[in-house]
Each structure stands twice: as C-alpha cells, then as structure tokens.
Amino acid sequence: MKADEGFIGFAPQAVDDFMNGATSAANCSLKMLLKDNYCRLQFESDVSLDDTSPTAIASLKQEAEQITKTDPYKQLIERVSSILKK
C-alpha cells in the first residue's frame, strides 16, 4: 500500500489481515489443545469456494485428486490413521 492511498487503499488489506489473524489464532489454539493430535490440511486454489458452478466443482475435484497423490498428503493420512488407532 502506498502512503497516499488512504483508507480505501488500506481497507482491503486490513480485511485480509484480520481474516488471517483469526485463522492463525484458531490454528494456535487447536495446536495447544490437541498437541500432537492436531493435523491441518491446507492448500491454495484458484477456484473460489463460493463458486458452485459445474466447472468450478470439476476444477476442485481435479485439484483434490492431484493433492491426494502428493507425499505430504499421504504422510498426513498416515498420521491421522495412527492417531485414530490409539
């Protein structure tokens, strides 16, 4: 943001910062509560989760298929499985 943008330039960034702050606070709280049993799966997507069109749903399904083939995802599933077996 440039110094001369004023409130209008500041507002969109502030909303993002507040939303990220809430996510970070929830993440931190859950880590403290669940300790080693806390698992989080998060990924970036170009598809808006508000878009329920058939094209968007198909794109999300395709992204999910790709994610399930990655090593971090497989490791997370193994970890969750071991937690649930306890």
N, C-alpha and C positions, 0 to 999 in steps of 0.2 A: 504494500500500500504506500502511496506517495503522501507526503505531508499535506499537500493541498487538496486531497480527495474529500476530506471532511467526514461527516457521519455516514453519508451514503456510501462512500468507499470503505468505511470501517465495518458497517453492519453485516455484509455477507460473510466476512472473515470472522466476525465475532460469533455468529451463529455456528459456524463450523467449529470454532474453538470451544464453545460451550457444549456442543454435542460430543466432541472428542473428549472433553473433560468428564462428562457423565459416563462415557464408555470406560475411560481409564479408571474412574472411581469404582465402578461396578466390577471391573476386572481385578482391581487391587483387593476389594472386599471379598470377592469369591476366592481368590488365592489364599487370603488369610483364613477364611472359614474352612475351605476344603483341603488346604495344604497340598500334599502330593496327589490327591484325588481330583484336582482341578485340571480340566482339559478344555482347550479352546480351539475351534477350527474357524479360521477367518481367511477370506480370500478377496481379492479385488475383482470387480466385474464391470464391464462397460454397459451392462444391461441394467436398466432401472428396475428396482424391485417393485415399483408402483405400476410398471407396465405389464398388464396381464394379456397382452395380445398373443395369439398363437406363435408369432415369430419370436417374441421375447421369451416365451416359455420354452420353445425349442432351443433357443440360444443358451438359456440357463441349464437345460438338461445336458446339452453338449459340453458346457463348461464343467458341470458336475462330473460327467463321465471322464473328462480329462484329469480333473483333480484326483479322482479315486485311483488313478494309475500312478500317482507320484509317491515317492518314498516317504515324505513327511506325513502324508495322509495314511499310508499303510502303517507307519510307526504309531500314529495316533490311535488307529483302530486296535492295534495290538495292546497299547497301553490301556485303553478303555476296557478292552476284554479282560485284561488282567485285574483291573480294579473291580469289575463286576463279578469276577470269580471269587473274590475274597469273602 
